[in-house]
């Protein structure tokens, strides 16, 4: 089972809000997930990123691969290096 760290979309039309989740790579974007590790709100200035570093590191050590967008958020929040 390939596990990914990725975003799932919440919020209203034209007002996105995202959760940073850990999910099976075969699951749909807004479908079943394993764990919620944080949130991302791109509408605030600057964008608000809240990620639980302990959970994120645990999942990365267990083999979860972040998507490109999730990786950028993890780098910005200082959890992983480029």
DOKE-388420 format. One record per residue (C-alpha): residue in three letters; x, y, z. Coordinates in steps of 0.05 Angstrom, whole numbers, plus 5000, padded with zeros to 4 digits. Layout:
N
ALAXYZ...
***
This chain:
82
UNK500050005000UNK503050674978UNK501751215030UNK501851955011UNK501752595050UNK497153055010UNK491753585014UNK484153495016UNK479754085000UNK474454375046UNK470955045047UNK465955385002UNK466155544929UNK471856044915UNK473855994989UNK478455394995UNK481055105060UNK485454485061UNK487153935109UNK494053605105UNK492552865109UNK495752185104UNK492051735055UNK492751125011UNK494851364942UNK488951004910UNK483751374952UNK480051974920UNK482252684937UNK476552814986UNK475452095004UNK477951615057UNK484251805095UNK488551505150UNK490552115192UNK489952875194UNK496653205207UNK494953945195UNK491354495159UNK492855015105UNK488955655093UNK491456015030UNK486456595037UNK489756935096UNK495657405085UNK500657085095UNK497856385084UNK496556005149UNK500155335154UNK499154905216UNK502354215214UNK503853755272UNK511353635263UNK511353015307UNK505952665266UNK508952885200UNK515852615218UNK512851965243UNK509251845177UNK515352045135UNK519651555175UNK514451015162UNK515051125087UNK509551635069UNK511352045008UNK508952775006UNK506053044941UNK509453654911UNK504654144944UNK504953795011UNK512553785007UNK512754544996UNK508354645057UNK512754185099UNK518954575077UNK515655255092UNK513655025161UNK520754775174UNK519054045184UNK523453785127UNK529054095087UNK529254185012
***
